[in-house]
Amino acid sequence: MRKLSLFILIFTFMVSYGQNGILTPKIIDQIRSQVQIQGTDRAISNALANDEIKTLAFNPIAGKKEDHYFTYEIKTGKITNQQKSGRCWLFASLNMFRPKVMQKYNLDNFEFSENYLYFWHIFEKSNLFLENIIATADKDIYDREVSELFASPVDDGGAWNDFANLVKKYGAVPKSVMPETYQSLHTSLMISLIKEKLRQDGLLLREMVANGKSKQEIENQKIKMLAEIYRILVLSLGEPPKQFQWRYKDKDGNISEYKTYTPLSFWQEAVNVNPDDYVMFVDDPTREYYKLYDRENERNTVEGINWHYINLPAKEIKKFALASLQDSEAMYFSCDVGKYFNPKDGTLDLNNYDYQSVFGVKFDMNKKQRMLTHQSASTHGMALVGVDVDKDGKPIKWKLENSWGQDKGHNGFLTMTDQWFDEYMFRIVIHKKYIDKKILEILKQKPIKVPYYNPAFKADK
């Protein structure tokens, strides 16, 4: 009887005060007493029940204060549109070089074929996946690396290094040579089917290794698998040309003669740029600055480069970006585009939305904290094409050429405040000629390996 009474006493205490983090009625009552919805809170609650949070948090004063004028801006072509695909990184990379082609041939507009390089991106990534499966076939299928491989054999996303790997190997072609198809503009189902096929193939390759099949037998099987992926891509996207004819009409009405090119010879004539002359910078406060890093196995070709970058504070990166824009050189720019973005006027401004006033709760993590907790990461790539500076030459705001069509943002462009740049910029690619020699010396360091599962480094889509 005494033991029973003791048990009841202990149980009553646990229910009243909680143990091991359990939310007991007592604790819930304590929380309720701290939250009193009254006065203006009731009006906010009513508003939240009937409208979007962003609408209520929008700060119209901040939303109207930024104009869209820039001290230095690059003349671009017509706004491109990736539609329902995750190929922003390809659009951003190719849009970096459109002004060069337009200037060279005296054109009003020009667009590369994103579809062409996208074809090779998915095909090369498929091959890399199968090679990685073979290389890890001796590991348990629940091993973290193997699990990550099967989780995402291929996808649309990418970054600058993927573009560099592709253009050095396959060149580029005008959009008219390999135009978009419905599947290139709506990639979800096609990619889902390719993933399913690759997962099926990956299991077969692991089985072949486990059964002691020879390297040649495994290679032959891999080639058969890739032929099926190639078939899906050709039927969906069209077959990429080995060579093509192209002519153009310039803005003075002159029509050129047809000329025969290979994709590599076209890139060399029209752009004549070596991607190796560009440096990727990242502002990652979770890791040591002024160091060279390499994200393991983050690429699209077996022989290509990974995400190879210098980690530098934003204030340092801006100096080189400003010099590039002053010389009319566009850059690849990657950021967390959804944060404090006003789609109505295309501004990226920390003052666009005031969530604290709506809920009476602080949201004040710094960039390092956001990155460590998965709250913020790179999500989208664009071309950096303009900057506005004050009388002392310091940046006020920046101009981004987006790939969401003419009707999104400010005529297809986004305007980013300098403060937003500090908080939500993740990657930027700049030509070596605009970078201090002291910073370029960092490229000689032995790169520090970054795990492929680092949460802050997602592919741009």
N, C-alpha and C positions, 0 to 999 in steps of 0.2 A: 504493500500500500504506500509505503514511504517512497519507494522507487517510482511508482506511478505518479505521485504528486510532484516529485522532482522533474520527471519527464514533462508533465503539463506546464510546470513553471518555465522550463527551458524553452519549450515550444512557444509559449506565450511571449517570451522575451524576443525570440527570433521573428515572430510575426510582427511584433510591435516595432522593433528597432532594426531588423534586417541583419543578414549575415552574408559574407562573401558577395557583396554587391547586389543582393536581391532587392527589388523594389517592393517593399512591404507597404501596406495601407498607411502605416505611421509615416513613412518617408514621403509617400505621395501626398499626404495631408500637409506635410511641411513645405513641399514644393508648391502646392496649391496656394498656401498662405502667402507665398512670396510673389505670386503673379495675380494681380488684381486688374481686371479689365474694366476700366471706368473712364468717364469723361470723354476726351478725344480718342481714346483707344477704341471705344465703341464705333466711332465714325470710321476709323481705320479698318476695323474688322468688317464693317459693312462694305466698305470699298473693296477690300480683298476678296470678299465673297462674290463680287460682281465684275472684277476686272483683273487684268494681268498685273503681276508684281512689277514688271519693268515699266508699265504705263504709270503706275502710281509713284514709282521711285524716280522717274525721269525728271531731270532738272532743266527746265526750259531756258533758264538764263545761261547755263553752261552750253546748252545745245546750240545757242544762237551766237555765241561770242566769237567762234572761230570762222574766219573767212576761208576761201579756198585759193588764195593768192600765194605765189611762191617766188622767192628771190632767184632761185636757180631751179629750172625744171627742164626735163628732156622731152623733146617732141616725140610722141609715140604714135603708133598706128591706131586703128579702130580697136575698141575694147573687145577682147576675146571672151569666150564663154565655154567653160568646161562642162556645163549643164550637170546632169546627174552622174558624175564620175568623180573619183578622188585623184585627179591628175594635176592639181594646182602646181605642184613642184615642177612639172614639165612645162606648163604654161609660163610660170615665173622665169624659168631658166631660158626658154626660147625667147620670151619677151625682152630679156636683157639685151638680146642681139638684133632684134628687129630694127631699131634705129640705124644700126650700121648698114644693114641691107638697103633700107630706104634711102639713105644718103648715097650709098655707092651707085645705085641704079636710078636715082632721082625719082623715087616713087612717092605717091601720096599715102600708100598703105602697102603692107606686106604681112603675111602670116606664114610661119612654118607649119608643117604637118605634125601636130601633136600625136595623131594617130600612128604615124610611122614609127616614132620612137617608143610609143606606148606598146606597140606590137612586140618590139624587141625586148622591152623591159619585162613583160610578162613571160616571154619565152626564156630569156636568160635567168630570170628568177626561178622558173620551173626547173631548169637544169641545176641551179645552185641548190635548190631544195633537195633534189634527188641525190646530188653529190654529198650533201650534209647527212642525209639519211644513211648512205653507205658508210660514211666516215664514223657514224655513231651507232652502227648496227650492233656492236658488242655491248652497248649499254642497255639497261632495263628501259622498257617503254615508258615507265613512270619517272625516269630520270628527268630532272628539270629541263635540261637542254633538249632532250628528245621531245618532251611534252610541248615545249615552246615551238619546236619545228612543226609538229603536227597541228598545233593551234592555228598557225597562219602560214601555210606553205607559200602563198603568194597573195598580194593585194595591190590595189592601185597606188598606195602611198609611196613616197620616196623623198629624196632630198638632192641637194646639189651634186654630191658625189655620184649618185646614180645617173644623173644627166651627163656628167663628165665621162663616166665609164661608157655610156652609150654612144655619145657623139664622137668620141675618139675611135670607136670601133666601127660604127655604122654611119657616121656622117649625119646629114639632115636633108630634107627635101621640102619644096614649097607645098603649101596646103593643097593646091590644085592637083598635085601629082598623086597624093594619097589622102583624099578628103575624109571627113568624119563619116561614120556610119551610125545607125541607130544604136548598135551595141557599144561603140566607142563612147557615145554620149550617155548611155544608160548601162553601166558596166556591171551592176550588182549580180544579176543572174548568171551571166557568163563567167564571172570570177568565181561564183559559188560552185558552178559545175566543174571548173578547172581545179578548184581546191579539192572537191570530192574525188576527182580522177587521180590527183597527185597523192592524196592520202591512201587511196587504194593501191597505187603503185608503190608508195613508200613501204607499206606492209609487205608487199611481195618481195621487194629488194631486201628487207630485213630477213625474211624467210630464206632467201637465196644465200645470204651470207651465213646464216645459222646452219644451213645444210651443206656448207663447204663448197659452194659453187666457185668456179675460177673467176679471176678478175675479168677475163675476156668475156665469159658468159654473162657476167653482171653488166658489163659495159654494153654488150649487144642488146641486152634487155632494156637498158636505160634508153638507148637510141630508139628502140621501138616505142617506148613510152613517150618520148619527146615528139616523135612523129605524130602521135595522136593529139598531143597538145598543139602542135603546129597546125594540124587540120582544123581544130576548133577555132584557132585564131584566124586562119585564112578565111574560113567561112563567115566569121563574125566581123572581121575588120578589113578584109581584103589582103592580098599578098603584097608585101613590100617590094618595091622595084630594085633590080640590080643596077639598072641605068634608066635614064629618062631624057626626054627632050623638054626644054622650057624656053619660053620667050616672055617678054613683058612689054607693057605700055607705060611710058614714064608720064610724069605730070605735065609735060609739055606736049603730049600727044604722040610722041615718037614710039614706034613699034620696033622692037629689036628683032634680029634674026633668030630662028630656032638654033639652039645649041644643045649638044648631047652631053650629059653629065652622069657620073656615078654619084651616089649620095655623099661620098667622101670628097670628091672633087668639087661638088657644089658648096659644101661647107667651107672648103679651103678657099674657093674663089669669092664667095659672097661674104664670108665673115672673117676668115683668116685669123682666127683666134685659137690659142692653145689653152684648153681648160686648166692645164697644169700651172698656168701663170696666175691663177686665182687662189686666194686663201680663205678658208672658212673660219669665221670667228664665232664663238659662243660666249654669252655672259651667263656663267653658272656659278653663283655664289656658294653652292654646296661643295665646290672643289677649289683647289688652290689656283689662283690666277697666275698668269704669265708662265703657263706650262702647256706643253703639247700633249694632246690626248688622241686616242684612237678607239672608237667603239667597235668592239669585236663582232665580226660576222654581220655587219650592217652595210650591205652592198647588194648589187643585183647581178654581177657577173663573178664567175669563179676567180678570174684573174684580176678583177678590178680593185679599186681602193675602197676602204671603209669610210665611215665618217671620221675624217682626219682634221682636227681643228685646234686652234689656239684659244685657250680660255682667257678672256680679257674683260675688264669692267666696261660697261656701256659707255662711260665718259671717254675712254680711250678709243673705242671702236668708232664713235661719232666723228672724231677728228679725221679719220681715214675716209669715212663715208661722205663727209662734207667735201673733202678734196676731190673725190670721185665725181660727185655731182657738179662741182664747179668746172670739171673738165668734160661734162656731158657723158659720163659713163654710168649706165644703170647697174644695179646690183640685185642679187638674190636676197630676199628678206623673208624670214620665217618668224612667226609670232603666235601668241594665243589670241586669235582674232575675236573670239566671242566675248572677251571681257570688256565691259563698259563700251560696247559698240552700239552706236545709234544708227540703225540701217536707213533711217529717213534722210539723213544728210551725209551719211558716210563718214562720221567722225569717230575716232578712237580717243576718248578723253576720260580721265579718271573722275571728272566731275559730272559726267553725263547722268549717272544714276546715284541716288542717295538712299541706299538700303537701310542704313542706320536709323534715319529719321522715320522710315516706315515701321520698323520693328522695335526700335529702341534698344538695339543690340549692336555691339561693335563688331565690325569685320576688318581687322587690322593686321593680318599676317603680312610679313615682309616677303620678298621674292624667294629667299632661301627657304623659309618655312612652307611657302606654297609648293615649291618644287619637291621638298622632302615628303610632303603628305599627299602628293598626287592632285593637289588643288589646281595646279597650273602646269601646262606643258605646251610645247609647240603643236599647233594644229593646222596651220595654213601657210602656204608660201605665196608671195607676190613679188613684183619687181619694184624696187625703191627707185623712184624717178624724179624726186624733187625735194627741195628744202627751202624753208623761209627763215631768214636770220634777222636779228635785231641790229641796231646801229653799231654794236661792237662785234658783229659777226658771229654771235652765238645762236645756235638753232632754237627756233620757237616751235616749229611744227614741220612735219615731213609728208611727202606725197607718195602714195602707193598705187601702182597700176594693178588692178585686180582682174580676176578671170571669171566673174559671175555675171557678165553681161552688162549692157549699157544702162539698164534700168535699176541696177543695184548700187547703192552708195550715191556719190556725187558724180553723175554721168559715168559711172563705172569705176571711179577712183575713190580711194579712202584718204582722209586727212587725219594724221596721227600727231597728237601733241608730243612735245619733247619729254614730258613727264611720263606719258604712257609708254614711250620708247624704253625708258629706264626699267619699267616694271614688267613689260610683257614681250619684249624682243628676246628671241632665243638664238637665232642663227642669222648671219649675214655673210655674204661672199663678196670680196673686194679684190681688185687687181693688185698685184704686188707693187706696181709702180707708185701707188698712193700710200704705201705703208712704210713707216720708219724702219731704217736698217736694223735698229736695236730689236724691234719686234720681230723682224724677219729672221733674226738669229735664233729665235725660239724654234723655228722649223728644223734646226739641226739637233735638237734634243731627241733623246730616245723617248718615243711616245708612251704615255701612261695608258694602260689598257682600261677601258671602261666596260663593264658588263653589258651585254646586249639587252638585258632586262631593266636597265636604268629607267625609272619611271618618268624622268623629265624629258626624255628624248624619244618622242614619237615621230613617225614619219608624217610628212605634210600631205594633206589631202584637200 
